[in-house]
Amino acid sequence: MLDGAFLSHVLLWLIGVMALGATVLTIGALFSMGRTSYRKD
């Protein structure tokens, strides 16, 4: 079960999930930074 093809697929999925999470967090951070300039406390 733990052959080279399986490990390469797991590594590829792990990189994909990390990239997707980083993209979502980056968009969220930029959105929240953009919203703070309009807020008047």
Secondary structure, DSSP 8 states (H G I E B T S, - for coil): ---HHHHHHHHHHHHHHHHHHHHHHHHHHHHHHHHHTT---
